[in-house]
């Protein structure tokens, strides 16, 4: 679609609101003839004589003079519009039949149906926004949490663009000096201070690495954070899932091995989306179906960012907990360890105080929970020893710990977070090119090789903002948009 169907003289039209019946529907036109086309079917004020950013009441009529609908027409005169072209938005009643009738009349008068993302494509091609900002529009539409909304808004306002443009400007200045040296190659002159260039490359590499490091968080916040709940059978994993969701989503039973398939649910805590996955209990399988469930559990653990390990604090001993986590843990995973069923211990205390005292001494003092707890702390694991999913004890604390594991100190208003895999790949390519440039500089290789590496880095950075783009790239990005955007 991108450049191949884009003709500057075209005026495009599409429904800008979702398909289906609603109170109102909005039809959007963009292009040099948008106002004239609308004027030819609109009975009210002469739109071509009106000021930009004004709204006008009237009717849309057919060629025969039949009233199709009473509408409000919003007028945006170039270049003060979303696309920097003349834009007209017709707000009518939300009947799919009426809206389709209006669109057909507008097409008959000279407009054509817009392609997916063509309004935003025009905004990009006309210099209203760069490519990363255009991509943020799609992310903003798809945002399903406060965090994903915040990241999209920050990018749409030029967050990553500003960072990239600063880095490119600094590199371009040095690249120009090196290119100048190549023009005077026979005279053996140096216009670029090699030490300053080396320091600049190191600084930019570090900044690129910081942006790349933010991708894991950014992508997780955008897509939702995979959080697996694992542990031995009958530890209370499904009860915990129900308590976190505040609804009975998973079947709860005293019979070990009740959960045999995966249950996935969405939990939103303070604007952060967690994809909770309740899994089959970890043990030696008693049948083929349970074995498949355990296999799926281990697969989901490997794919997750956060492991919530649940153990029965009434039954399981510290060495067993440590052994289970060693089997489940993978590098980079955040871990929350939950000692469940504290209500059973409390019930025992209420019924038989002496027996509870004996139990406490044997289980909580004799066994070295303190040492293992300290080891967990040193590895960055969070551990809550007294939880009752059945009575909701410490459920709020669990949610607070999940937020802590997800975003640490939280997102700041000015923080640049990379959440787009295309941007991550371009940053990685630029980082590798600069790494090669630095190696060449430090080994004294001639300037033409250094210049080539810097040009490669500049190209990668330019791909992010769209200063360097191809039709295939634009196709890939804009065909993922909805038709009216």
Secondary structure as the mmCIF struct_conf table of DSSP 4:
data_model
#
loop_
_struct_conf.conf_type_id
_struct_conf.id
_struct_conf.beg_label_comp_id
_struct_conf.beg_label_asym_id
_struct_conf.beg_label_seq_id
_struct_conf.end_label_comp_id
_struct_conf.end_label_asym_id
_struct_conf.end_label_seq_id
HELX_RH_AL_P HELX_RH_AL_P1 UNK A 2 UNK A 5
TURN_TY1_P TURN_TY1_P1 UNK A 8 UNK A 9
STRN STRN1 UNK A 12 UNK A 15
BEND BEND1 UNK A 17 UNK A 17
HELX_LH_PP_P HELX_LH_PP_P1 UNK A 18 UNK A 18
BEND BEND2 UNK A 19 UNK A 20
STRN STRN2 UNK A 22 UNK A 30
BEND BEND3 UNK A 31 UNK A 31
TURN_TY1_P TURN_TY1_P2 UNK A 32 UNK A 33
HELX_RH_AL_P HELX_RH_AL_P2 UNK A 34 UNK A 39
TURN_TY1_P TURN_TY1_P3 UNK A 40 UNK A 41
STRN STRN3 UNK A 42 UNK A 43
BEND BEND4 UNK A 44 UNK A 45
HELX_RH_3T_P HELX_RH_3T_P1 UNK A 47 UNK A 49
BEND BEND5 UNK A 50 UNK A 50
HELX_LH_PP_P HELX_LH_PP_P2 UNK A 51 UNK A 51
BEND BEND6 UNK A 52 UNK A 53
STRN STRN4 UNK A 54 UNK A 61
TURN_TY1_P TURN_TY1_P4 UNK A 63 UNK A 64
STRN STRN5 UNK A 67 UNK A 76
TURN_TY1_P TURN_TY1_P5 UNK A 78 UNK A 79
BEND BEND7 UNK A 80 UNK A 85
STRN STRN6 UNK A 87 UNK A 94
HELX_RH_AL_P HELX_RH_AL_P3 UNK A 96 UNK A 108
TURN_TY1_P TURN_TY1_P6 UNK A 109 UNK A 110
STRN STRN7 UNK A 112 UNK A 113
HELX_LH_PP_P HELX_LH_PP_P3 UNK A 114 UNK A 115
TURN_TY1_P TURN_TY1_P7 UNK A 116 UNK A 117
HELX_RH_AL_P HELX_RH_AL_P4 UNK A 118 UNK A 125
TURN_TY1_P TURN_TY1_P8 UNK A 126 UNK A 127
BEND BEND8 UNK A 128 UNK A 129
HELX_RH_AL_P HELX_RH_AL_P5 UNK A 131 UNK A 142
BEND BEND9 UNK A 145 UNK A 145
HELX_RH_AL_P HELX_RH_AL_P6 UNK A 146 UNK A 156
TURN_TY1_P TURN_TY1_P9 UNK A 157 UNK A 158
HELX_RH_AL_P HELX_RH_AL_P7 UNK A 159 UNK A 183
TURN_TY1_P TURN_TY1_P10 UNK A 184 UNK A 184
HELX_RH_3T_P HELX_RH_3T_P2 UNK A 185 UNK A 187
TURN_TY1_P TURN_TY1_P11 UNK A 188 UNK A 188
BEND BEND10 UNK A 192 UNK A 192
HELX_RH_AL_P HELX_RH_AL_P8 UNK A 194 UNK A 223
STRN STRN8 UNK A 225 UNK A 231
BEND BEND11 UNK A 232 UNK A 232
TURN_TY1_P TURN_TY1_P12 UNK A 233 UNK A 234
BEND BEND12 UNK A 235 UNK A 236
HELX_RH_AL_P HELX_RH_AL_P9 UNK A 237 UNK A 245
TURN_TY1_P TURN_TY1_P13 UNK A 246 UNK A 246
BEND BEND13 UNK A 247 UNK A 247
BEND BEND14 UNK A 250 UNK A 250
BEND BEND15 UNK A 254 UNK A 255
TURN_TY1_P TURN_TY1_P14 UNK A 256 UNK A 257
BEND BEND16 UNK A 261 UNK A 261
STRN STRN9 UNK A 263 UNK A 269
TURN_TY1_P TURN_TY1_P15 UNK A 270 UNK A 271
STRN STRN10 UNK A 272 UNK A 278
BEND BEND17 UNK A 283 UNK A 283
BEND BEND18 UNK A 286 UNK A 287
HELX_RH_AL_P HELX_RH_AL_P10 UNK A 288 UNK A 303
BEND BEND19 UNK A 305 UNK A 305
STRN STRN11 UNK A 306 UNK A 312
TURN_TY1_P TURN_TY1_P16 UNK A 313 UNK A 315
HELX_RH_AL_P HELX_RH_AL_P11 UNK A 318 UNK A 328
TURN_TY1_P TURN_TY1_P17 UNK A 331 UNK A 332
STRN STRN12 UNK A 334 UNK A 340
HELX_RH_AL_P HELX_RH_AL_P12 UNK A 342 UNK A 351
HELX_RH_AL_P HELX_RH_AL_P13 UNK A 353 UNK A 360
HELX_RH_PI_P HELX_RH_PI_P1 UNK A 361 UNK A 366
BEND BEND20 UNK A 367 UNK A 367
HELX_RH_AL_P HELX_RH_AL_P14 UNK A 369 UNK A 378
TURN_TY1_P TURN_TY1_P18 UNK A 379 UNK A 380
STRN STRN13 UNK A 382 UNK A 384
STRN STRN14 UNK A 388 UNK A 388
TURN_TY1_P TURN_TY1_P19 UNK A 389 UNK A 392
STRN STRN15 UNK A 393 UNK A 393
TURN_TY1_P TURN_TY1_P20 UNK A 394 UNK A 394
HELX_RH_AL_P HELX_RH_AL_P15 UNK A 395 UNK A 407
TURN_TY1_P TURN_TY1_P21 UNK A 408 UNK A 409
TURN_TY1_P TURN_TY1_P22 UNK A 413 UNK A 414
HELX_RH_AL_P HELX_RH_AL_P16 UNK A 421 UNK A 442
TURN_TY1_P TURN_TY1_P23 UNK A 443 UNK A 444
HELX_RH_AL_P HELX_RH_AL_P17 UNK A 447 UNK A 465
TURN_TY1_P TURN_TY1_P24 UNK A 466 UNK A 466
BEND BEND21 UNK A 467 UNK A 468
HELX_RH_AL_P HELX_RH_AL_P18 UNK A 471 UNK A 478
TURN_TY1_P TURN_TY1_P25 UNK A 479 UNK A 480
BEND BEND22 UNK A 481 UNK A 481
TURN_TY1_P TURN_TY1_P26 UNK A 483 UNK A 484
#
